[in-house]
Amino acid sequence: MTIRSMLLEAHSRAQTEAIAAYIGKSEARLNELIGLFLHDEYRVVQRAAWPLRLVAEKYPRLVEPHLEAMVRRMDDAGIPVSVKRNVVRILQYVEVPERLHGPVMDVCFRLLEDVEETVAVRAFSMTVLANLAITYPDIKNEIVLLIEDQLREGATPGFVSRAKKTLQALSKPEKKKG
């Protein structure tokens, strides 16, 4: 049975967990899943996002070679929200390679400032940006301004909760190096 057929067989937590377990630490199986996630039809792409996230959370290093393609996919027109949500969620858990810091910041700032974007995508973007602010403290003010502006405009409880946590994390003093 192929991963694609497994994805199309059922869309449930049990099936998603079974697919993630089947992939495990296998680079070849992950490559197959990534190919489906990046290039297949809408329904397959959408269903591939969830097991991909589970694998990334359990084996973040396994996913790292694919991050660039995943980040590039975020610029595609008409990208399903499930893809955006799961890519940004994955970016919270992995160490983003330095060469992708700029593109990831661009994507996350764009998603965070888009009030039409889903709460989950904006919330995960906040966390990714806060993580990058450890390396790039100059972006802290921009993140804070965006969050505070959206809080003034009226936000959902989920957004408010993540915003408070992010603002608190960003207000912590920087640790001295050396």
Order of alpha helices (4+ residues) and beta strands (2+ residues): alpha-alpha-alpha-alpha-alpha-alpha-alpha-alpha-alpha-alpha-alpha
